[in-house]
């Protein structure tokens, strides 16, 4: 946005959205478990991270990524179809 001179649009977006968003992160100890999740469930880093966040916080993953078929028995996963 900055590159295209749209700082005002960025500021409006920030004001509208960021107050309604909570950013979750893993504890330092949980990062060590990501390699085990990768190995045991055959997930790449970002999928393993999302899986661990969902598991720790009791969240459901809503995704189009079929790799989450591997964990649908461990966490709640809702698959959505692509937009036509």
Number of C-alpha atoms within 10 A of each C-alpha: 10 9 6 6 9 10 12 11 12 13 12 10 11 12 11 11 10 10 8 8 8 7 5 9 14 13 10 8 8 14 14 10 14 20 17 13 18 16 12 9 14 15 20 14 13 11 17 23 21 17 24 21 19 17 15 14 11 11 15 16 19 12 14 12 12 9 14 23 12 11 15 15 9 10 17 16 18 13 14 11 8 7 4 3
